[in-house]
């Protein structure tokens, strides 16, 4: 059974940067869309960014120009580069893969806290 392992969360000051990674636990030959979602306290889970197999990207308005999603298909890994972080970015971040013949899989979540 495939699992997604996230890393890279932590505490950062406003204006700082973090990079999140999400790797599949075993080799996968066809991952359609990779995405990052986040859940802030008291809020529902929202889409942050997504990237298709062809490399097309989509971002929430609140992170456009600050966050960059990328993927390494050879490593079955998704990345989220987060720059100019704001306190409002504080949330648990979840990765999500849509995998051929498997369906949707979620990571366990990683906490990102932006605070001085």
Z-matrix of the N, CA and C atoms (Angstrom, degrees):
N
C 1 1.455
C 2 1.518 1 109.36
N 3 1.308 2 116.03 1 131.21
C 4 1.458 3 120.65 2 -177.89
C 5 1.515 4 110.46 3 -78.17
N 6 1.318 5 115.72 4 136.90
C 7 1.456 6 121.74 5 173.17
C 8 1.519 7 108.56 6 -124.91
N 9 1.323 8 115.35 7 154.90
C 10 1.462 9 121.79 8 176.50
C 11 1.517 10 108.56 9 -108.31
N 12 1.318 11 115.50 10 129.46
C 13 1.466 12 121.46 11 -177.65
C 14 1.516 13 108.48 12 -113.82
N 15 1.327 14 115.58 13 117.83
C 16 1.462 15 121.70 14 -178.26
C 17 1.522 16 110.50 15 -98.64
N 18 1.317 17 115.68 16 152.03
C 19 1.460 18 121.33 17 174.85
C 20 1.524 19 109.33 18 -154.33
N 21 1.329 20 115.63 19 164.79
C 22 1.453 21 120.60 20 173.24
C 23 1.510 22 115.96 21 106.86
N 24 1.327 23 117.98 22 -6.02
C 25 1.458 24 119.14 23 179.16
C 26 1.519 25 111.12 24 -73.52
N 27 1.329 26 115.33 25 173.43
C 28 1.452 27 119.72 26 178.86
C 29 1.501 28 112.48 27 158.79
N 30 1.323 29 114.87 28 -164.06
C 31 1.463 30 123.12 29 -179.90
C 32 1.522 31 108.61 30 -102.66
N 33 1.323 32 116.14 31 131.66
C 34 1.461 33 121.18 32 179.94
C 35 1.521 34 108.64 33 -142.68
N 36 1.319 35 115.86 34 150.29
C 37 1.469 36 120.56 35 178.49
C 38 1.527 37 110.43 36 -78.26
N 39 1.313 38 117.55 37 154.76
C 40 1.471 39 119.74 38 174.38
C 41 1.526 40 111.57 39 -53.65
N 42 1.320 41 115.10 40 136.90
C 43 1.455 42 120.76 41 -176.35
C 44 1.502 43 114.07 42 90.19
N 45 1.325 44 116.69 43 -9.33
C 46 1.462 45 121.26 44 -178.76
C 47 1.518 46 113.20 45 -82.58
N 48 1.333 47 114.55 46 -176.22
C 49 1.462 48 121.96 47 -176.36
C 50 1.523 49 111.07 48 -131.79
N 51 1.310 50 114.61 49 151.10
C 52 1.459 51 122.73 50 172.59
C 53 1.519 52 107.86 51 -145.05
N 54 1.340 53 115.42 52 152.85
C 55 1.452 54 120.23 53 172.61
C 56 1.520 55 108.90 54 -124.50
N 57 1.320 56 115.56 55 122.94
C 58 1.462 57 121.60 56 176.29
C 59 1.523 58 109.58 57 -95.22
N 60 1.324 59 115.44 58 145.70
C 61 1.459 60 121.61 59 176.04
C 62 1.523 61 109.26 60 -126.89
N 63 1.325 62 115.58 61 149.18
C 64 1.468 63 121.18 62 178.18
C 65 1.518 64 107.05 63 -141.65
N 66 1.334 65 116.01 64 114.83
C 67 1.456 66 120.69 65 -176.47
C 68 1.522 67 110.62 66 -118.06
N 69 1.316 68 115.65 67 140.25
C 70 1.458 69 120.13 68 174.67
C 71 1.528 70 109.61 69 -75.91
N 72 1.330 71 115.97 70 146.67
C 73 1.457 72 120.99 71 -173.76
C 74 1.525 73 112.86 72 -77.46
N 75 1.333 74 117.03 73 -14.11
C 76 1.452 75 120.07 74 176.60
C 77 1.517 76 108.86 75 -146.46
N 78 1.312 77 115.52 76 166.85
C 79 1.453 78 121.71 77 -177.86
C 80 1.530 79 110.34 78 -63.33
N 81 1.344 80 114.89 79 131.56
C 82 1.463 81 121.52 80 177.83
C 83 1.515 82 107.57 81 -126.78
N 84 1.304 83 116.80 82 132.75
C 85 1.459 84 119.31 83 -173.11
C 86 1.521 85 114.09 84 -92.79
N 87 1.313 86 117.20 85 -16.15
C 88 1.457 87 118.09 86 -179.30
C 89 1.525 88 110.60 87 -148.99
N 90 1.318 89 115.47 88 100.74
C 91 1.461 90 121.68 89 174.59
C 92 1.516 91 107.04 90 -109.00
N 93 1.303 92 115.87 91 120.81
C 94 1.454 93 119.53 92 -179.36
C 95 1.529 94 109.38 93 -73.78
N 96 1.286 95 117.17 94 -88.47
C 97 1.460 96 120.96 95 -177.25
C 98 1.521 97 110.89 96 -103.65
N 99 1.324 98 116.05 97 137.67
C 100 1.466 99 123.22 98 169.59
C 101 1.525 100 106.87 99 -110.25
N 102 1.319 101 115.42 100 141.51
C 103 1.459 102 118.10 101 -176.45
C 104 1.520 103 110.60 102 -149.20
N 105 1.319 104 114.01 103 160.33
C 106 1.458 105 122.84 104 172.80
C 107 1.527 106 108.30 105 -120.92
N 108 1.324 107 115.09 106 134.56
C 109 1.454 108 122.81 107 174.43
C 110 1.525 109 107.42 108 -121.99
N 111 1.316 110 115.92 109 165.90
C 112 1.461 111 119.45 110 174.05
C 113 1.514 112 110.75 111 -145.19
N 114 1.332 113 113.88 112 151.60
C 115 1.456 114 121.58 113 177.03
C 116 1.518 115 108.05 114 -127.26
N 117 1.323 116 115.90 115 113.09
C 118 1.462 117 121.41 116 174.76
C 119 1.525 118 108.45 117 -89.82
N 120 1.337 119 117.67 118 155.77
C 121 1.467 120 120.47 119 -179.60
C 122 1.518 121 111.59 120 -53.16
N 123 1.333 122 115.95 121 127.07
C 124 1.452 123 120.61 122 178.30
C 125 1.506 124 115.04 123 82.44
N 126 1.321 125 117.24 124 -1.48
C 127 1.469 126 121.00 125 -177.11
C 128 1.526 127 110.79 126 -114.34
N 129 1.328 128 115.27 127 164.88
C 130 1.452 129 119.76 128 174.86
C 131 1.523 130 109.57 129 -83.13
N 132 1.334 131 116.22 130 171.02
C 133 1.451 132 120.79 131 178.32
C 134 1.529 133 109.65 132 -76.35
N 135 1.320 134 116.48 133 124.43
C 136 1.456 135 121.75 134 -177.41
C 137 1.520 136 111.33 135 -117.79
N 138 1.319 137 115.24 136 148.78
C 139 1.454 138 120.46 137 175.42
C 140 1.518 139 110.01 138 -70.63
N 141 1.326 140 116.20 139 132.42
C 142 1.462 141 122.04 140 175.85
C 143 1.524 142 109.97 141 -98.84
N 144 1.344 143 115.18 142 -51.18
C 145 1.460 144 120.33 143 -177.55
C 146 1.519 145 109.10 144 -161.46
N 147 1.331 146 115.62 145 153.04
C 148 1.454 147 120.46 146 176.78
C 149 1.520 148 109.63 147 -142.68
N 150 1.332 149 115.03 148 157.35
C 151 1.464 150 120.38 149 178.26
C 152 1.524 151 107.90 150 -143.01
N 153 1.318 152 115.81 151 130.26
C 154 1.456 153 120.48 152 -179.58
C 155 1.528 154 110.86 153 -83.00
N 156 1.325 155 115.37 154 173.51
C 157 1.453 156 119.63 155 176.64
C 158 1.512 157 112.86 156 -62.27
N 159 1.325 158 116.14 157 -27.19
C 160 1.451 159 120.69 158 178.67
C 161 1.521 160 113.80 159 -86.48
N 162 1.327 161 116.20 160 -2.73
C 163 1.462 162 120.14 161 176.57
C 164 1.514 163 115.58 162 96.21
N 165 1.316 164 118.18 163 3.08
C 166 1.466 165 120.20 164 176.96
C 167 1.521 166 109.64 165 -72.98
N 168 1.319 167 115.70 166 136.35
C 169 1.460 168 121.01 167 -175.91
C 170 1.520 169 111.95 168 -116.84
N 171 1.320 170 114.17 169 156.58
C 172 1.460 171 121.72 170 178.12
C 173 1.520 172 107.16 171 -143.81
N 174 1.345 173 116.04 172 137.24
C 175 1.464 174 120.41 173 -177.21
C 176 1.524 175 110.62 174 -130.07
N 177 1.330 176 115.28 175 147.93
C 178 1.456 177 120.04 176 168.03
C 179 1.519 178 108.30 177 -65.15
N 180 1.318 179 116.35 178 146.25
C 181 1.462 180 120.23 179 -178.17
C 182 1.528 181 111.66 180 -56.85
N 183 1.320 182 116.58 181 -34.76
C 184 1.466 183 120.59 182 -174.53
C 185 1.530 184 113.15 183 -69.31
N 186 1.332 185 118.39 184 -15.69
C 187 1.466 186 120.16 185 -177.41
C 188 1.528 187 112.86 186 -117.25
N 189 1.310 188 117.29 187 -3.11
C 190 1.472 189 119.99 188 -179.53
C 191 1.522 190 110.56 189 -58.00
N 192 1.333 191 115.53 190 133.47
C 193 1.451 192 121.16 191 179.79
C 194 1.519 193 113.73 192 86.26
N 195 1.330 194 117.49 193 -11.37
C 196 1.466 195 121.19 194 -179.84
C 197 1.520 196 112.62 195 -115.19
N 198 1.337 197 117.17 196 -35.68
C 199 1.456 198 122.18 197 -177.85
C 200 1.531 199 109.65 198 -108.34
N 201 1.338 200 115.36 199 148.09
C 202 1.459 201 121.37 200 176.09
C 203 1.521 202 109.37 201 -134.28
N 204 1.327 203 115.73 202 125.16
C 205 1.451 204 120.54 203 175.96
C 206 1.525 205 108.97 204 -98.72
N 207 1.323 206 115.85 205 142.70
C 208 1.466 207 120.69 206 177.17
C 209 1.527 208 108.45 207 -147.98
N 210 1.315 209 115.52 208 169.22
C 211 1.459 210 119.91 209 -179.38
C 212 1.521 211 110.19 210 -145.07
N 213 1.321 212 114.88 211 149.86
C 214 1.456 213 122.20 212 174.38
C 215 1.520 214 106.10 213 -122.19
N 216 1.309 215 116.33 214 100.61
C 217 1.459 216 120.31 215 -175.00
C 218 1.523 217 112.30 216 -65.52
N 219 1.319 218 117.14 217 -32.91
C 220 1.465 219 120.01 218 179.41
C 221 1.522 220 111.30 219 -64.81
N 222 1.314 221 116.09 220 -29.60
C 223 1.469 222 121.31 221 -179.32
C 224 1.527 223 112.50 222 -102.39
N 225 1.347 224 116.39 223 0.73
C 226 1.474 225 120.62 224 -177.52
C 227 1.526 226 110.59 225 50.77
N 228 1.318 227 116.01 226 47.23
C 229 1.454 228 121.43 227 -173.35
C 230 1.524 229 110.65 228 -130.92
N 231 1.327 230 114.97 229 140.09
C 232 1.458 231 121.99 230 173.46
C 233 1.521 232 108.30 231 -112.58
N 234 1.328 233 114.88 232 149.90
C 235 1.459 234 121.07 233 179.84
C 236 1.527 235 109.49 234 -129.09
N 237 1.324 236 115.24 235 151.73
C 238 1.461 237 120.46 236 171.63
C 239 1.523 238 107.21 237 -134.56
N 240 1.321 239 115.29 238 106.75
C 241 1.454 240 121.22 239 175.87
C 242 1.522 241 107.64 240 -86.84
N 243 1.327 242 116.13 241 121.67
C 244 1.461 243 121.31 242 -176.66
C 245 1.528 244 109.41 243 -117.52
N 246 1.311 245 116.67 244 116.81
C 247 1.466 246 122.50 245 179.26
C 248 1.527 247 109.77 246 -115.89
N 249 1.304 248 115.10 247 163.92
C 250 1.479 249 121.52 248 178.06
C 251 1.525 250 110.66 249 49.21
N 252 1.296 251 115.78 250 49.00
C 253 1.464 252 120.23 251 -175.83
C 254 1.519 253 111.33 252 -65.55
N 255 1.326 254 114.38 253 144.64
C 256 1.465 255 122.52 254 -178.15
C 257 1.531 256 108.55 255 -121.74
N 258 1.334 257 117.43 256 155.98
C 259 1.473 258 119.04 257 177.40
C 260 1.531 259 112.54 258 -53.84
N 261 1.336 260 116.45 259 -30.77
C 262 1.471 261 120.44 260 179.87
C 263 1.523 262 112.64 261 -68.51
N 264 1.316 263 117.87 262 -11.72
C 265 1.457 264 121.29 263 177.34
C 266 1.531 265 111.64 264 -84.06
N 267 1.317 266 116.96 265 -5.85
C 268 1.457 267 120.56 266 178.43
C 269 1.518 268 110.51 267 -61.14
N 270 1.338 269 116.22 268 124.11
C 271 1.458 270 121.16 269 -175.72
C 272 1.526 271 109.06 270 -177.08
N 273 1.317 272 115.16 271 170.71
C 274 1.464 273 120.62 272 166.34
C 275 1.526 274 107.00 273 -91.06
N 276 1.309 275 116.27 274 126.24
C 277 1.458 276 122.37 275 -177.38
C 278 1.527 277 109.49 276 -102.27
N 279 1.325 278 115.31 277 132.56
C 280 1.458 279 122.39 278 -178.36
C 281 1.532 280 109.86 279 -121.47
N 282 1.316 281 116.27 280 135.82
C 283 1.456 282 118.35 281 171.90
C 284 1.527 283 108.65 282 -94.09
N 285 1.319 284 114.54 283 157.61
C 286 1.460 285 121.94 284 -175.67
C 287 1.525 286 108.02 285 -145.69
N 288 1.327 287 116.09 286 127.71
C 289 1.460 288 121.63 287 176.41
C 290 1.521 289 108.83 288 -117.44
N 291 1.322 290 116.54 289 137.92
C 292 1.459 291 122.22 290 170.14
C 293 1.529 292 106.33 291 -104.38
N 294 1.322 293 117.18 292 111.49
C 295 1.463 294 122.39 293 -168.85
C 296 1.522 295 110.49 294 -112.99
N 297 1.305 296 116.21 295 134.93
C 298 1.462 297 120.96 296 179.36
C 299 1.524 298 110.38 297 -58.28
N 300 1.334 299 116.27 298 133.61
C 301 1.469 300 125.10 299 176.41
C 302 1.528 301 113.45 300 66.10
N 303 1.316 302 116.67 301 4.48
C 304 1.478 303 120.46 302 179.03
C 305 1.517 304 109.79 303 -120.21
N 306 1.312 305 117.15 304 -47.10
C 307 1.452 306 121.58 305 -178.60
C 308 1.507 307 111.49 306 108.42
N 309 1.314 308 116.05 307 -148.94
C 310 1.456 309 122.43 308 -174.30
C 311 1.521 310 111.51 309 -94.34
N 312 1.332 311 115.61 310 132.93
C 313 1.459 312 121.37 311 178.84
C 314 1.521 313 108.72 312 -129.86
N 315 1.341 314 116.06 313 139.79
C 316 1.470 315 122.60 314 -179.70
C 317 1.519 316 110.68 315 -113.02
N 318 1.341 317 115.05 316 147.53
C 319 1.447 318 120.40 317 169.62
C 320 1.517 319 110.60 318 -78.14
N 321 1.332 320 116.00 319 175.31
C 322 1.468 321 120.51 320 -175.52
C 323 1.517 322 112.62 321 -82.49
N 324 1.321 323 116.59 322 -13.86
C 325 1.461 324 120.51 323 -179.73
C 326 1.517 325 111.79 324 97.72
N 327 1.324 326 115.23 325 143.25
C 328 1.468 327 121.29 326 176.46
C 329 1.523 328 108.40 327 -136.72
N 330 1.315 329 116.16 328 135.63
C 331 1.462 330 121.31 329 -175.46
C 332 1.523 331 110.41 330 -81.72
N 333 1.318 332 115.94 331 132.04
C 334 1.459 333 123.27 332 171.21
C 335 1.520 334 106.95 333 -119.74
N 336 1.323 335 116.20 334 122.76
C 337 1.457 336 121.82 335 179.25
C 338 1.518 337 108.90 336 -122.66
N 339 1.324 338 116.08 337 124.05
C 340 1.457 339 121.83 338 179.24
C 341 1.530 340 107.46 339 -111.83
N 342 1.316 341 115.04 340 109.90
C 343 1.459 342 119.62 341 -174.79
C 344 1.521 343 109.67 342 -158.68
N 345 1.328 344 115.29 343 148.23
C 346 1.450 345 120.16 344 175.53
C 347 1.519 346 110.45 345 -93.43
